[in-house]
Amino acid sequence: MKLKRLSIGTFNLYNLNEPGLSIYTDKTGWSQEEYDRKIEWTSRTIRLLQPDIFGFQELWHSASIERALTQSGIAGDYDLIVPENADGKRIVCAAIVRKGLMISEPQWIKRFPEKFTLKSSGDDPQTPAITVSIPSFSRPVLHFSVRPREDHEPIHVYVCHFKSKGPTKVFQEDWFEADGALYKKHATSIGAAISTIRRTAEAAALRFILTEQMKGTRTPVIVLGDINDWPAQQHRQHPDRAAALSGRRFSWRRRCQPLHRSDPAGIPQHARCLLHTCPSGHHGVARPHSGQRGILRQLTTTGVDVRWHDGQQ
């Protein structure tokens, strides 16, 4: 294969599960009518965009994405990457990859790297020691390799979905119940802090994996998914959190262009680690239009083209 153009998309499916199955605290889940509308929207989006690589987040059941892909009419063009245990009991990351591109078996990374450490004794006399003990990703990161061109190295692809910004529910914790009158007033702020720490740790752990793979090499890497932040807009407001994943150095000389002219993605033109995210309606390039709200709330898609301009067409 010797592609001149590689298109990439990311799609938050907004809790795509089979009808009647529970979704978190919602015991009845989607009605059949709601489910049919979600499948129709998902299949239409796949058919409209048809990227070479399409990463998915918030998938609960493999049968749901299989049905949407079949209904799109182009299932024969793609390999579907879904974990075997996607049976509607938890959300997973998944993907479709145009046939002939994938050259490795997919893996879902659950545990943080063994040597990854978030611990400090304090870098000045006024700073107390800190230890963050989080051993794994909330949602396993999907990893696989593709080879768009035989005369280039394989590209490693990561599909991720970090912890949301919603405050962690702490009311069932032992320490909360021991003094509920006190902690009830602070549940939101404490829960938000825990979510932020968890999400930032996940970003740093994935960055650790990427750096180990890229440092001192020419290995190209693509990261896409829902990180529940938008780095291109958050650098000035939250530089540490955004940089934890995206980093500041880009050297993979491939021109990155938005898939649609209406997509104002701030993707670096020379990007080795191509970070493109689905911000789930919170930030960035993929806020849903008013007509997409309601049952399709937060169901957003974004995409980019990667074109080769290195004289090897």
C-alpha positions in Angstrom: 0.0 0.0 0.0 1.2 3.5 -0.9 -1.3 6.0 0.2 -0.9 9.7 -0.6 -3.6 10.7 1.9 -4.5 9.2 5.3 -7.8 10.4 6.9 -8.4 10.1 10.6 -11.6 10.6 12.6 -12.7 10.3 16.2 -16.2 9.8 17.4 -17.7 9.9 20.9 -20.7 7.5 20.5 -22.4 8.9 23.7 -23.1 5.7 25.6 -23.9 3.4 22.6 -25.4 0.3 24.2 -28.1 -2.2 23.2 -31.7 -1.1 24.1 -32.9 -1.9 27.6 -29.4 -2.4 29.1 -28.4 -0.3 32.0 -26.1 2.7 31.5 -24.5 3.6 34.8 -27.4 4.5 37.2 -30.0 4.4 34.4 -31.3 0.9 34.8 -33.5 0.8 31.6 -31.0 2.5 29.2 -32.1 3.4 25.7 -35.6 2.7 24.5 -35.9 0.9 21.1 -36.8 4.2 19.4 -33.9 6.0 20.9 -31.5 3.2 20.0 -32.7 3.1 16.4 -32.1 6.9 16.1 -28.6 6.5 17.5 -27.8 3.6 15.2 -29.1 5.6 12.2 -27.0 8.7 13.2 -23.9 6.6 13.8 -24.2 4.7 10.5 -24.9 8.0 8.6 -21.8 9.6 10.1 -19.6 6.7 9.2 -20.9 6.7 5.7 -20.5 10.5 5.4 -16.9 10.7 6.7 -15.4 7.3 5.7 -12.0 8.0 7.2 -9.2 5.5 6.9 -9.1 5.3 10.7 -12.1 6.0 12.9 -11.6 5.9 16.7 -14.7 5.4 18.9 -15.3 6.2 22.6 -18.2 5.4 24.9 -19.1 2.1 23.2 -20.8 -0.4 25.6 -21.8 -3.3 23.3 -20.0 -4.7 20.3 -23.3 -5.6 18.6 -24.3 -1.9 18.5 -21.3 -0.7 16.5 -21.5 -3.8 14.4 -25.1 -3.0 13.5 -24.2 0.7 12.8 -21.3 -0.3 10.6 -23.5 -2.8 8.7 -26.2 -0.3 8.2 -23.7 2.2 6.8 -23.3 0.0 3.8 -19.5 0.1 3.8 -18.8 -2.6 6.4 -16.8 -4.6 3.8 -14.3 -1.8 3.5 -13.2 -1.9 7.2 -11.8 -4.1 9.9 -13.7 -3.6 13.2 -11.6 -3.4 16.3 -13.7 -4.1 19.5 -12.6 -6.0 22.6 -14.2 -9.4 23.0 -15.8 -8.6 26.3 -17.7 -5.5 25.1 -21.0 -7.0 26.3 -22.8 -3.9 27.5 -21.4 -3.8 31.1 -18.8 -1.1 30.7 -17.6 1.5 28.1 -14.6 0.8 25.9 -12.6 2.4 23.1 -12.9 0.8 19.7 -12.1 1.6 16.0 -12.7 0.8 12.4 -9.6 0.7 10.1 -9.7 0.5 6.3 -8.8 -3.0 5.2 -5.2 -3.5 4.3 -3.9 -0.8 6.7 -3.6 -2.6 10.0 -0.5 -4.7 10.5 -0.7 -5.6 14.2 -3.1 -7.2 16.6 -4.9 -4.6 18.7 -4.3 -4.4 22.4 -6.1 -2.5 25.2 -3.7 -1.0 27.7 -5.2 -1.1 31.2 -2.3 -0.7 33.5 0.0 2.3 33.8 3.7 1.6 32.9 5.5 -0.2 35.6 8.1 2.6 36.1 5.6 5.4 35.8 5.7 7.4 39.1 3.8 10.4 40.4 5.7 11.1 43.6 7.7 14.1 45.0 9.2 15.0 48.3 8.8 18.6 47.4 11.0 20.8 45.3 11.4 23.6 47.8 11.2 23.9 51.6 7.6 25.1 51.5 6.3 22.3 49.3 5.0 19.2 51.1 5.5 15.8 49.8 2.9 14.3 47.4 2.1 10.8 46.1 -0.6 10.0 43.6 -1.4 6.3 43.6 -3.4 5.4 40.5 -2.4 2.2 38.8 -4.5 2.1 35.7 -6.6 3.9 33.1 -10.3 4.4 33.8 -11.0 3.1 30.2 -8.2 1.0 28.6 -6.4 2.7 25.8 -6.6 1.0 22.4 -3.3 0.5 20.6 -2.6 -0.8 17.1 -0.3 -0.2 14.2 -1.0 0.7 10.5 1.2 1.0 7.5 -0.2 3.5 4.9 2.9 3.4 2.8 5.3 0.5 2.3 8.2 2.9 2.0 7.6 4.4 5.5 7.7 3.1 9.0 4.4 1.8 10.5 2.3 4.3 12.4 1.3 3.5 16.0 -2.3 4.6 16.8 -3.7 5.1 20.3 -7.4 5.7 21.0 -8.1 7.0 24.4 -10.9 8.3 26.7 -9.9 9.9 29.9 -11.9 10.5 33.0 -14.6 13.1 32.6 -14.6 16.5 34.3 -17.7 15.5 36.3 -17.0 15.4 40.0 -16.3 11.9 41.4 -19.2 10.7 43.6 -17.8 10.3 47.1 -20.9 10.0 49.2 -20.5 6.3 49.6 -16.9 6.5 50.8 -16.2 5.4 54.4 -14.6 8.7 55.3 -17.6 10.6 53.9 -20.2 8.6 55.8 -18.2 8.9 59.0 -18.8 12.7 59.0 -21.5 13.3 56.4 -22.6 16.6 57.9 -19.2 18.1 57.2 -18.3 16.5 53.9 -21.7 17.0 52.3 -20.9 20.7 51.9 -17.7 19.9 50.1 -18.6 16.8 48.0 -18.6 18.7 44.7 -15.2 20.4 45.1 -13.5 17.3 46.5 -15.1 15.1 43.7 -13.9 17.6 41.1 -10.4 17.6 42.5 -10.3 13.8 42.4 -11.5 13.7 38.8 -8.9 16.3 37.8 -6.1 14.3 39.4 -7.2 11.1 37.8 -7.6 12.6 34.4 -4.2 14.4 34.6 -2.5 11.1 35.8 -4.0 9.3 32.8 -2.7 11.9 30.4 0.7 11.8 32.0 0.8 7.9 31.9 -0.1 7.9 28.2 2.5 10.6 27.5 5.0 8.3 29.3 4.2 5.5 26.9 4.4 7.8 23.9 7.8 9.3 25.0 9.2 5.9 25.5 8.2 5.0 22.0 9.2 8.2 20.2 12.3 9.5 22.1 15.4 9.2 19.9 13.4 7.4 17.1 11.5 8.4 14.0 8.5 6.3 15.0 5.3 8.2 14.0 2.4 8.1 16.5 -1.2 9.2 16.2 -3.3 9.8 19.4 -7.0 10.4 19.1 -10.0 10.2 21.4 -11.9 12.1 24.1 -9.5 13.5 26.6 -12.2 15.7 28.1 -10.0 18.8 27.4 -9.0 20.6 24.3 -5.2 21.2 24.4 -5.1 23.8 21.5 -7.3 26.1 23.5 -6.3 25.2 27.0 -2.5 25.7 26.9 -2.7 29.3 28.3 -5.4 28.5 30.9 -4.3 25.1 32.0 -0.8 24.6 30.5 0.3 21.8 32.8 -2.8 19.6 32.3 -2.8 20.0 28.5 0.9 19.6 28.2 0.8 16.4 30.2 -0.4 14.6 27.1 0.3 16.7 24.1 3.8 17.9 25.0 5.5 20.9 23.3 7.7 19.3 20.7 6.6 18.2 17.2 8.9 16.9 14.5 7.0 14.4 12.3 7.0 16.2 9.0 3.6 15.4 7.7 1.2 18.2 6.8 -2.1 17.9 8.8 -5.2 19.4 7.3 -8.8 19.5 8.7 -11.1 16.9 7.1 -13.7 19.7 6.6 -13.0 23.3 5.9 -15.5 24.2 8.7 -13.3 22.4 11.2 -11.1 25.0 12.9 -8.8 22.5 14.5 -5.6 24.0 15.7 -3.4 21.0 14.6 0.3 21.8 14.1 1.3 21.5 10.5 4.5 19.6 11.4 3.3 17.1 14.0 5.0 13.9 15.0 2.5 13.1 17.8 -0.8 14.1 16.1 -3.2 14.8 18.9 -6.8 15.2 17.8 -9.6 14.9 20.3 -13.4 14.7 20.5 -14.2 17.2 23.3 -17.7 16.0 23.9 -19.3 19.4 23.5 -17.2 21.0 26.2 -14.4 22.6 24.2 -12.8 22.9 20.8 -13.9 22.0 17.3 -16.8 19.7 17.8 -19.6 21.3 19.7 -22.8 19.8 18.6 -25.2 22.1 16.7 -28.6 22.8 18.3 -30.3 20.3 16.1 -28.1 17.5 17.4 -28.9 17.9 21.0 -31.4 15.9 23.1 -30.9 12.2 22.4 -27.8 12.9 20.4 -26.3 15.3 23.0 -22.5 15.2 23.0 -22.4 12.8 20.0 -19.6 14.6 18.2 -17.1 13.8 15.5 -13.9 15.4 14.2 -11.3 14.4 11.7 -8.2 15.4 9.9 -6.3 14.4 6.8 -2.6 13.5 6.9 -1.0 14.2 3.5 2.5 13.2 2.5 4.5 16.1 1.1 8.0 14.7 1.3 8.7 14.1 -2.3 7.8 10.4 -2.1 4.4 10.5 -3.7 
